[in-house]
Amino acid sequence: MKAVLFFLTVAGAGWGIWWKIDSRVKEGEKSTEGRIREAEERASKVAEDLAGFKLRAAETYATKAGMEAQTAQIMRAIEGVGSRVDAISERLDRVFEQRSSRSTRT
């Protein structure tokens, strides 16, 4: 009888310990599920924000072809200004040549 009582006591203690461990594991699983759900919600929000940023960047920022076209226009404008400056310097040279030729004649 003592052996059966001892076995029941040990089995009851083991069951009690298992019950406590099992309840703690279930609590941990519940809190982990909540954290996982929150993390998934945050990840989906970040993914939506990133997609929105990519769209806005594609609409707003310059493309390579656009930059090449703008660079070509700017270069043509600079060449035009350079040719005008050359023309002005030629005109000034002519003006000074006429003045110097007049002063040497008299």
C-alpha positions in Angstrom: 0.0 0.0 0.0 2.8 2.4 0.8 4.4 1.7 -2.6 1.1 2.5 -4.4 0.7 5.6 -2.3 4.3 6.6 -3.1 3.7 6.0 -6.8 0.5 8.1 -6.7 2.4 10.9 -4.9 5.2 10.9 -7.4 2.7 10.7 -10.3 0.6 13.5 -8.9 3.7 15.7 -8.4 4.8 14.9 -11.9 1.4 15.7 -13.2 1.3 19.0 -11.2 4.7 20.0 -12.6 3.6 19.1 -16.1 0.4 21.1 -15.7 2.3 24.2 -14.6 4.8 23.9 -17.5 2.0 23.3 -20.0 0.1 26.4 -18.8 3.3 28.5 -19.1 3.9 27.2 -22.6 0.4 28.1 -23.6 0.7 31.6 -22.2 4.0 32.0 -24.1 2.4 30.8 -27.3 -0.5 33.3 -26.9 1.9 36.2 -26.4 4.1 35.0 -29.2 1.1 34.8 -31.6 0.2 38.4 -30.7 3.7 39.6 -31.3 3.8 37.7 -34.6 0.6 39.2 -35.7 1.8 42.7 -34.8 5.1 42.1 -36.7 3.2 40.9 -39.8 1.0 44.0 -39.7 4.0 46.2 -39.4 5.7 44.4 -42.3 2.7 44.7 -44.5 2.5 48.5 -43.7 6.2 48.9 -44.5 5.7 47.0 -47.7 2.8 49.3 -48.7 4.9 52.4 -47.8 7.8 51.2 -49.8 5.6 50.5 -52.8 4.2 54.0 -52.5 7.7 55.5 -52.3 8.8 53.6 -55.3 5.8 54.9 -57.3 6.4 58.5 -56.2 10.1 58.2 -57.0 9.4 56.9 -60.5 7.0 59.7 -61.1 9.0 62.5 -59.6 12.7 61.9 -60.2 14.5 62.1 -63.5 15.1 59.2 -65.8 18.4 58.6 -67.6 16.8 59.4 -71.0 15.3 62.6 -69.6 18.6 63.6 -68.2 20.3 62.9 -71.5 17.8 65.1 -73.4 18.2 67.9 -70.9 21.9 67.7 -71.1 21.8 67.9 -74.9 19.6 71.0 -74.7 21.9 72.7 -72.2 24.9 71.9 -74.3 23.3 73.4 -77.4 22.4 76.5 -75.5 26.0 76.8 -74.2 27.4 76.4 -77.8 25.0 79.1 -78.9 26.3 81.4 -76.2 29.8 80.6 -77.1 29.3 81.4 -80.8 27.7 84.7 -79.8 30.7 85.6 -77.6 33.0 84.7 -80.5 31.0 87.0 -82.8 31.1 89.8 -80.3 34.9 89.5 -79.9 35.3 89.5 -83.8 33.2 92.7 -83.9 35.2 94.3 -81.2 38.4 93.4 -83.1 37.1 95.0 -86.2 36.1 98.2 -84.3 39.6 98.4 -82.8 41.2 97.8 -86.2 39.3 100.6 -87.8 40.3 103.0 -85.0 43.9 102.1 -85.2 43.9 102.4 -89.0 42.4 105.9 -88.8 44.9 107.1 -86.2 47.9 105.9 -88.3 46.6 107.8 -91.4 46.5 111.1 -89.9 
